[in-house]
């Protein structure tokens, strides 16, 4: 079986793409324009990074996303929430690195 033509090309990091950039790449690969909006919403609004969990996309499209793009690989190792103000502290693992972050909810905004 021959190699996919996209396997020889450097894979863009999907989270670094704007919606218009993602649309351009998907359309160039023969996909419908609305697919980019669906994927962008999964990634940026729902914060779902595993294509298999993108339930309105076909399994074949999940495979395409894995082959075509570099997808984020991280885990939440620990989450601690303050009962008084709902502040949350997270410990993330990105590959072989760990990063701590704090989420601060305010009345009219949020901060990380």
RAGI-V908329 format. One record per residue. RES is the residue in one letter. PSI is psi in radians with two decimals (* if undefined). OMEGA is omega in whole degrees, -180 to 180 (* if undefined). D_LAST is the distance of its C-alpha to the last C-alpha in Angstrom with 2 decimals. Layout:
res psi omega d_last
RES PSI OMEGA D_LAST
RES PSI OMEGA D_LAST
//
This chain:
res psi omega d_last
X 2.35 -179 46.97
X 2.79 178 45.58
X 2.58 174 42.08
X 2.43 -180 39.71
X -0.45 -178 39.59
X -0.23 -178 35.79
X -0.35 -179 35.74
X -0.09 -177 37.06
X 2.50 176 34.42
X 2.31 -176 31.12
X 2.16 178 28.50
X 2.59 175 25.62
X 2.06 -171 22.08
X -0.58 -179 21.54
X -0.30 -179 17.79
X -0.12 -177 18.61
X 2.46 170 21.13
X 2.89 179 21.03
X -0.74 177 22.86
X -0.66 178 26.01
X -0.75 178 26.02
X -0.75 178 25.73
X -0.81 -179 28.45
X -0.79 -179 30.67
X -0.77 -179 30.52
X -0.76 179 31.20
X -0.71 178 34.02
X -0.50 178 35.50
X 0.10 174 35.65
X 0.22 180 37.52
X 2.78 179 34.93
X 2.59 -178 34.63
X -0.66 -176 32.14
X -0.37 178 30.58
X -0.65 180 29.49
X -0.72 179 26.83
X -0.73 178 25.37
X -0.85 -178 25.50
X -0.77 -179 23.82
X -0.72 178 21.09
X -0.72 177 20.37
X -0.79 -176 20.36
X -0.83 -169 17.89
X -0.49 179 15.44
X -0.79 -178 16.01
X -0.22 -179 17.12
X 0.82 174 15.25
X 2.13 -174 18.62
X -0.14 178 19.47
X 1.99 -179 22.89
X -0.55 -180 25.58
X -0.38 179 27.75
X 0.01 178 25.39
X 1.51 -164 25.60
X -0.31 179 28.45
X 0.21 177 29.78
X 2.50 -179 30.49
X 2.64 179 33.67
X -0.60 179 33.77
X -0.61 179 35.36
X -0.58 174 32.38
X -0.83 180 30.07
X -0.75 178 32.31
X -0.81 -179 32.21
X -0.72 180 28.39
X -0.67 -179 28.56
X -0.62 -170 31.41
X -0.54 -172 30.20
X 2.70 169 26.51
X 2.09 -178 24.34
X 2.60 -180 22.00
X 2.40 177 18.77
X 1.77 176 19.71
X 2.79 180 17.18
X 2.59 169 17.25
X 1.96 -179 15.15
X -0.57 -179 17.21
X 2.50 175 15.92
X 2.23 179 13.88
X 2.23 180 14.29
X 2.43 175 13.81
X 2.18 180 14.91
X -0.40 -176 17.86
X -0.71 -176 17.85
X 0.10 179 14.58
X 0.23 172 12.99
X 2.45 -179 9.99
X 2.40 177 9.49
X 2.30 -177 9.58
X 2.58 169 10.32
X 2.00 -179 12.78
X 2.63 171 13.32
X 2.14 176 16.58
X 1.80 -177 17.14
X -2.01 -180 20.90
X 0.27 179 21.94
X 2.64 175 18.67
X 2.47 -179 16.12
X 2.33 175 12.45
X 2.52 179 10.40
X 2.64 178 6.71
X 2.33 177 5.55
X 2.20 -177 4.56
X 1.88 178 6.17
X 2.31 176 8.79
X 2.95 -177 11.06
X -0.73 -175 14.50
X 0.16 -179 14.11
X 3.08 177 10.50
X 2.67 -180 7.00
X 2.53 176 3.80
X * * 0.00
//
